[in-house]
Each structure stands twice: as C-alpha cells, then as structure tokens.
Amino acid sequence: MEYNKKQIQFKTTIRHRDYRAVAYFNLFQRHRLEPYIVMAIAALAIAILLGRILPWFHPNTLLFHISWVFLVFLLLVLGVTEFMVHQYIKSDRAAFNSQYTITVSGQGLHLATQGENSFYQWKRMFKGFEMKRHFLFFLNISQAVILPKRDMLEEQCLFVRQRAQEGMGNNFRQRYVQKTKKRK
C-alpha cells in the first residue's frame, strides 16, 4: 500500500458479502429516515396482529388486514432482494474475488484489474456514501463502485473521505460511520 499527499493506492477484493451489504443499503438505508420509518410501521403492524390474540386490545379489522399486507409485502421485498443478490452472485456479470488496484486522487478513482482499467471522475459521480465498512460511489442510479474499508489504513479512509467531499460536495454523505482501527 502506498500513501502520499496527491494520491493513494491500495489493493482490495470485492467479495459476495460486500455486494449483499450494498444491496441492502441501497434498499433500506439510502435515505436517512427510511429504516426508522419501516421499523416503526413493522412494530405497529406486529402490535396490531398481536392485539388480535391478546384479550385487552381489539384492533379494527381493516387495520388487522393492512398489517398483514404490510408484513407480507416486507417479507416479499426481502425475499426478492435476497434472490436477486443470489442470482447476481451466481452470474458472470461481476468479478468477485478478483483483486483490484485502486488509486484515489483529487480527480477521481482509478480501478485496475487483470487487463481492465477504469477511471471515474468525482464530478461525474451521481452519489457517494461512506458506511461503516465500505465507501460506495454511484456512477448512475443503478451502478456503483464499492471500496471495502477492510483493506485500507485509517489515513487512507480519511484521504478517500476528503477527496470525495471535495470532488462531490453535497453528493457525498457519511452514514453509520465508526472509527476504523489502525491496521498493519
């Protein structure tokens, strides 16, 4: 791993769990309030369903049916998402377990792997997020570059964060970030 003030370079491998984490982030946590709203509605729906069983609370029949529909819909969304993640992992569209050399600079991200090179400018990226274990940079509404933090030093994470904030401005957000441990 190299580090200097103009750019950093490190090697990383995208694994299946990285893609799964990003898929669920994109589904439930892309907007800040969404997971809280879903959890609150799910808790209310469960309480209404339990109210049918408990003798001291009798919910409206319409609320009871709406609660069932919401919970079935939520389980369906989770099931379809897991199925799609599984199908994508099985397909040859993504190069999982391939080692990437990533160079981060003030201009953008350069990704290099066996015979392929890609460069993405900060100003051309759609959205960027820093999560607990990943940096996620959307190139458009459906394509993203995943940078796992497990292969970065704390200084490198700080460098990526600063360059993304400078290059993307308000299109870069930090979500659920914890301090990374110094790695050797």
C-alpha positions in Angstrom: 0.0 0.0 0.0 1.3 3.4 -0.9 0.4 6.7 0.6 1.4 10.3 -0.4 -0.4 13.6 -0.4 -1.5 13.6 -4.0 -2.9 10.1 -4.3 -3.2 6.8 -2.5 -3.1 3.3 -3.9 -4.3 0.1 -2.4 -5.3 -3.4 -3.4 -8.7 -4.8 -2.5 -11.0 -7.7 -3.3 -14.8 -7.4 -3.7 -16.5 -10.3 -2.0 -20.1 -11.6 -2.1 -20.8 -10.1 1.3 -19.8 -6.6 0.1 -22.3 -6.8 -2.7 -25.0 -8.1 -0.3 -24.3 -5.2 2.2 -24.5 -2.6 -0.6 -27.7 -4.1 -2.0 -29.4 -3.9 1.4 -28.0 -0.4 2.0 -29.4 0.7 -1.3 -32.8 -0.8 -0.5 -33.3 0.4 3.1 -30.7 2.9 4.1 -30.1 5.1 1.1 -32.4 7.7 2.6 -31.7 8.6 6.2 -35.2 8.2 7.7 -36.3 5.2 5.7 -35.1 2.4 8.0 -36.7 4.1 11.1 -40.0 4.5 9.3 -40.0 0.9 8.1 -39.1 -0.4 11.6 -41.8 1.8 13.2 -44.5 0.6 10.8 -43.4 -3.0 11.2 -43.5 -2.7 15.0 -47.0 -1.2 14.8 -48.2 -3.9 12.4 -46.9 -6.6 14.7 -48.6 -5.0 17.7 -51.9 -4.9 15.8 -51.5 -8.5 14.8 -50.7 -9.5 18.4 -53.7 -7.4 19.5 -56.0 -9.9 17.8 -54.6 -12.6 20.1 -54.5 -10.6 23.4 -57.8 -10.1 25.2 -57.2 -6.4 26.2 -56.7 -4.9 22.8 -59.1 -5.4 19.8 -57.8 -3.6 16.6 -60.0 -2.6 13.8 -60.5 -5.3 11.2 -59.2 -3.1 8.4 -56.0 -2.3 10.4 -55.6 -6.0 11.0 -55.7 -6.8 7.3 -53.5 -3.8 6.4 -50.9 -5.0 8.9 -50.9 -8.5 7.4 -50.4 -7.0 3.9 -47.6 -4.8 5.1 -45.7 -7.6 6.8 -46.2 -10.0 3.8 -45.0 -7.2 1.5 -42.0 -6.5 3.6 -41.1 -10.2 3.7 -41.6 -10.4 -0.1 -39.3 -7.4 -0.7 -36.6 -9.1 1.5 -37.0 -12.4 -0.3 -36.9 -10.9 -3.8 -33.8 -8.8 -2.8 -32.1 -11.9 -1.5 -33.0 -13.8 -4.6 -31.7 -11.1 -6.9 -28.4 -10.8 -4.9 -28.0 -14.6 -5.1 -28.7 -14.6 -8.9 -26.2 -11.7 -9.4 -23.5 -13.5 -7.4 -24.0 -16.7 -9.4 -23.8 -14.8 -12.7 -20.6 -13.9 -14.5 -21.6 -10.2 -14.6 -19.5 -9.3 -11.6 -15.9 -10.3 -11.0 -16.0 -11.3 -7.4 -12.8 -12.4 -5.6 -10.7 -10.6 -8.3 -8.0 -8.3 -6.9 -8.4 -4.6 -7.8 -5.7 -2.0 -7.6 -7.5 1.3 -6.7 -5.8 4.7 -7.0 -7.7 7.6 -5.3 -6.7 11.1 -6.3 -8.2 14.6 -6.4 -9.6 13.9 -9.8 -11.3 10.6 -9.0 -11.0 6.8 -8.8 -8.9 4.6 -11.0 -9.6 0.9 -10.8 -7.3 -1.6 -12.4 -7.7 -5.4 -12.6 -6.4 -8.1 -15.0 -6.4 -6.2 -18.3 -9.1 -3.7 -17.4 -8.7 -0.1 -16.4 -11.5 2.3 -15.5 -11.4 5.9 -14.3 -14.3 7.7 -12.7 -14.2 11.5 -12.1 -15.6 12.8 -8.8 -17.7 15.4 -10.5 -19.3 12.8 -12.8 -20.4 10.5 -10.0 -24.1 10.5 -9.1 -23.9 10.0 -5.3 -21.4 8.8 -2.8 -21.8 7.3 0.7 -19.4 6.3 3.4 -20.7 3.5 5.5 -19.3 1.5 8.4 -17.4 -0.9 6.3 -17.5 0.5 2.8 -17.3 3.5 0.6 -20.0 3.4 -2.1 -19.9 5.6 -5.2 -22.8 5.5 -7.5 -21.9 6.2 -11.2 -25.6 6.4 -12.0 -28.8 5.3 -10.4 -28.0 1.6 -10.7 -24.2 1.2 -11.0 -21.8 1.6 -8.1 -18.2 1.3 -7.2 -17.6 -0.5 -3.8 -14.5 0.3 -1.8 -14.2 -2.0 1.2 -12.5 -0.4 4.2 -11.0 -3.6 5.4 -8.1 -3.2 3.0 -7.4 0.4 3.9 -5.5 2.1 6.7 -7.2 4.8 8.8 -5.2 7.5 6.9 -6.3 6.1 3.6 -10.0 6.2 4.7 -9.6 9.8 5.7 -7.9 10.6 2.4 -10.8 9.0 0.4 -13.4 10.8 2.5 -11.6 14.2 2.0 -11.2 13.7 -1.8 -14.9 12.6 -2.1 -16.1 15.6 -0.1 -14.0 18.0 -2.2 -14.9 16.4 -5.5 -18.6 15.5 -4.9 -19.6 18.2 -2.5 -23.2 17.7 -1.2 -23.5 14.4 -3.2 -21.2 12.7 -0.7 -22.7 11.7 2.7 -21.4 9.7 5.7 -23.8 7.1 7.1 -23.3 4.9 10.2 -19.5 5.5 10.2 -17.4 4.1 13.0 -13.8 4.8 13.6 -11.6 2.4 11.8 -8.8 0.6 13.7 -5.3 1.0 12.7 -4.1 -1.9 10.7 -0.6 -3.1 9.9 
